Amino acid sequence: MVEQTFDDPPVLCGHRGCGAGVVEGRRENTLASFLAAVDAGLRWVEVDARVTADRVLVASHDPVVPDGRFVAELTAAEADALGLLRISDLLEALPAGLGVDVEVKTSLEDALRPRSETTAALVAGLLPGAAQHLRVLVTSFDPAALLVVRERVPGVPVGLITWTRFPLRKAIPAAVHLGADVVVAHVGSLNLDGRGAPDFGRGAAEAVGIAHAAGLQVAAWCPVLGDLERCAQAGVDCLIVDAVPAAVGAAPVPWARGRQSNRG
């Protein structure tokens, strides 16, 4: 039997830690936010990985910092001064056994870099060490980034992220034949309550069932609290959620299992 990325699904994954923006005083993509998600009982967290001008990976969703400079133009020291978390520091600080979804944020500058120096290649370079104590998944909107990771670290699971409300009828075959382990679809792609991508008579449960039959797991990004149960009923394996404390409080078993701290 092929090993699954997400054990005992459905599971919750903390989007950028405890959620996008500021959640209970903790800013996204900061160590405090990630550790708060762990303390809430989550078994998975998601982090955005971008690269600085001197090839250091930092956690940032946006390509620019508040003063308008591009992350790709900053030195690591400048990124440190702005409070950007280094991905290597995050991976070292997280507790053993946790699952980490590292989203590769390809930048325009990657077009000018050798394949071995792209954001994806630098992420791949961190994975062997991280995999010694963490479960690691690499995801990206960029299919080429997944190929680069697979070339360099063949055993690491990868996931194709698809755009807002991108139809599952296209996303699932694309992920399967790309060789991905997971397809990460926007919740609108599930067309819950008819709000999202048209399904042409095929509902989310049927589409997810086809993905599973093809050996693919399905994650959904940014479901709201009211979507959680419907996503679970459709067979979605992982829900990448904002407002983690509220999501954990609203989530039924099994994903709320073990809500005590995961940190030793």
C-alpha positions as a printed Julia matrix, in Angstrom:
264×3 Matrix{Float64}:
   0.0    0.0     0.0
   1.33   3.44   -0.95
   2.09   5.6     2.09
  -0.25   8.55    2.37
   0.88  12.08    3.09
  -2.02  12.76    5.47
  -2.64   9.98    7.98
  -6.08   9.5     9.51
  -7.81  12.14    7.36
  -9.33  14.63    7.43
  -6.71  16.77    9.17
  -6.43  20.5     9.78
  -3.36  22.39    8.58
  -2.63  25.86    9.93
  -2.39  28.35    7.08
   0.82  30.38    7.58
   0.81  29.18   11.18
  -2.33  30.15   13.07
  -3.89  31.74    9.98
  -3.47  34.56    7.48
  -2.99  38.07    8.85
  -2.96  38.45   12.62
  -4.7   35.8    14.72
  -4.99  36.42   18.48
  -2.1   38.87   18.3
   0.22  36.57   16.35
   1.27  37.64   12.86
   1.28  35.1    10.05
   4.5   33.29    9.12
   6.13  33.98   12.5
   7.47  31.39   14.92
   4.93  32.48   17.54
   2.1   31.81   15.09
   3.38  28.36   14.16
   3.91  27.32   17.77
   0.43  28.54   18.68
  -0.99  26.28   15.97
   0.97  23.37   17.41
  -0.33  24.16   20.89
  -3.87  24.18   19.51
  -3.36  20.52   18.56
  -2.71  20.76   14.84
  -0.61  18.04   13.23
   0.2   20.12   10.13
   1.21  23.72    9.42
   1.86  25.53    6.13
   4.62  28.09    5.49
   5.39  30.31    2.48
   9.01  30.13    1.33
  10.7   32.97   -0.58
  14.38  33.58   -1.24
  16.46  36.68   -0.55
  19.1   38.17   -2.83
  21.79  36.15   -1.03
  19.93  32.83   -1.3
  18.42  32.57    2.17
  14.86  31.24    2.44
  12.44  33.3     4.52
   8.75  33.02    5.39
   6.7   35.57    3.48
   3.46  35.24    1.59
   3.78  38.46   -0.38
   6.69  39.19   -2.73
   7.1   42.65   -1.2
   7.62  43.85    2.38
   5.61  46.74    3.87
   8.08  49.39    2.7
   7.65  48.25   -0.92
  10.95  46.43   -1.39
  10.91  42.99   -2.96
  11.97  40.07   -0.78
  14.17  38.95   -3.68
  16.11  42.25   -3.41
  16.75  42.05    0.33
  19.81  40.58    1.95
  19.26  38.03    4.67
  20.41  40.6     7.23
  17.81  43.07    5.96
  15.14  40.38    6.1
  16.18  39.55    9.66
  15.9   43.22   10.61
  12.34  43.26    9.26
  11.42  40.25   11.38
  11.11  37.74    8.55
  11.48  34.2     9.85
  14.17  32.07    8.24
  12.75  28.77    7.0
  15.75  26.89    8.38
  15.07  28.34   11.85
  11.41  27.34   11.64
  12.18  23.77   10.63
  14.65  23.45   13.49
  12.21  24.87   16.07
   9.18  22.73   15.22
   8.53  19.64   17.33
   9.39  16.18   16.1
   6.66  14.41   14.18
   4.86  17.55   13.02
   3.82  17.81    9.38
   5.06  20.88    7.48
   3.72  21.99    4.1
   6.42  24.2     2.57
   4.86  26.25   -0.2
   7.44  27.28   -2.8
   6.76  30.89   -3.8
   8.43  31.1    -7.19
   9.53  34.67   -7.97
  10.03  36.41  -11.29
  13.76  36.38  -10.58
  13.74  32.57  -10.7
  13.58  32.93  -14.49
  17.12  34.37  -14.41
  18.58  31.87  -11.94
  20.16  28.54  -12.8
  17.86  25.63  -12.06
  20.09  24.7    -9.13
  19.62  28.13   -7.51
  15.85  28.58   -7.87
  13.58  28.93   -4.86
  12.49  25.32   -5.38
  16.06  24.02   -5.45
  16.94  25.9    -2.27
  13.85  24.5    -0.54
  14.89  21.02   -1.68
  18.28  21.57   -0.06
  16.66  21.93    3.37
  14.5   18.84    3.13
  16.87  15.98    3.96
  17.73  17.56    7.3
  14.13  18.52    8.07
  12.88  15.04    7.22
  14.95  13.63   10.06
  12.35  14.84   12.56
   9.42  16.29   10.59
   6.94  15.1     8.0
   7.44  17.3     4.97
   5.25  18.14    1.98
   6.31  20.62   -0.72
   3.56  22.44   -2.61
   3.46  25.14   -5.26
   1.3   26.82   -7.86
   4.35  26.35  -10.11
   4.48  22.81  -11.59
   8.14  23.27  -12.56
   9.01  23.9    -8.9
   7.61  20.48   -8.03
   9.69  18.87  -10.76
  12.84  20.57   -9.45
  12.13  19.31   -5.92
  11.47  15.78   -7.17
  14.72  15.79   -9.16
  16.72  16.73   -6.09
  14.86  14.89   -3.33
  12.91  12.07   -5.0
  11.25  10.69   -1.87
   9.59  13.89   -0.66
   5.84  14.17   -1.38
   4.75  17.11   -3.5
   1.43  18.83   -4.1
   0.08  20.96   -6.94
  -1.81  24.05   -5.77
  -4.48  25.35   -8.13
  -5.93  28.82   -8.43
  -9.11  30.19   -6.88
 -12.12  28.2    -8.07
 -10.03  26.28  -10.62
 -12.17  23.29  -11.71
 -11.4   19.94  -10.12
 -12.03  18.26  -13.47
  -8.79  19.88  -14.65
  -6.84  20.06  -11.39
  -7.04  16.36  -10.53
  -5.78  14.94  -13.86
  -3.04  17.59  -13.94
  -1.8   16.62  -10.48
  -1.98  12.89  -11.21
   0.02  13.07  -14.43
   2.49  15.53  -12.98
   3.29  12.77  -10.49
   2.07  14.72   -7.46
   0.92  13.1    -4.24
  -1.61  15.8    -3.35
  -3.78  18.27   -5.21
  -4.35  21.44   -3.19
  -7.51  23.09   -4.45
  -9.21  26.3    -3.38
 -12.39  25.57   -1.44
 -14.33  27.24   -4.27
 -13.22  24.42   -6.56
 -15.38  22.05   -4.5
 -18.48  24.03   -5.52
 -20.09  23.65   -2.1
 -23.69  24.9    -2.2
 -23.22  25.79   -5.88
 -20.76  28.62   -5.16
 -17.62  28.03   -7.13
 -16.42  26.24  -10.23
 -19.22  24.61  -12.26
 -19.24  20.84  -11.8
 -21.37  19.93  -14.85
 -23.29  17.41  -12.79
 -20.33  15.96  -10.89
 -20.18  16.9    -7.25
 -17.18  17.3    -4.99
 -17.51  13.81   -3.5
 -17.35  12.19   -6.94
 -14.34  14.26   -7.98
 -12.5   13.54   -4.72
 -13.33   9.85   -5.12
 -11.72   9.84   -8.56
  -8.64  11.55   -7.1
  -8.41   8.88   -4.42
  -8.84   6.1    -6.97
  -5.9    7.58   -8.88
  -3.74   7.54   -5.74
  -4.02  11.26   -5.04
  -4.97  12.95   -1.78
  -6.96  16.18   -1.78
  -6.41  19.3     0.32
  -8.6   22.41    0.28
  -7.25  25.84    1.08
  -9.08  28.57    2.97
 -12.4   26.93    3.86
 -14.47  28.94    6.31
 -15.88  27.34    9.46
 -19.15  26.5     7.77
 -17.31  24.55    5.07
 -15.47  22.14    7.36
 -18.13  19.49    7.75
 -19.12  19.61    4.07
 -15.48  19.22    3.02
 -15.12  16.22    5.32
 -18.28  14.66    3.9
 -16.87  15.1     0.39
 -13.79  13.11    1.44
 -11.24  15.95    1.5
  -8.09  14.77    3.28
  -6.67  18.06    4.57
  -8.16  21.49    5.26
  -5.72  24.42    5.26
  -7.46  26.82    7.6
  -7.23  30.38    8.86
  -8.31  31.42   12.37
  -6.94  28.17   13.78
  -8.35  28.41   17.31
 -11.88  28.86   15.97
 -11.39  26.1    13.41
 -10.17  23.64   16.03
 -13.11  24.54   18.26
 -15.57  23.99   15.42
 -13.99  20.83   14.04
 -15.5   17.44   14.83
 -13.51  14.29   15.53
 -11.16  13.05   14.12
  -9.21  16.21   13.35
  -9.7   17.77   16.78
  -8.16  14.67   18.33
  -5.24  15.31   20.66
  -5.84  19.0    21.27
  -3.28  19.1    24.04
   0.1   20.61   23.2
   2.21  18.67   20.7
   5.4   20.24   22.01
   7.64  18.2    24.24
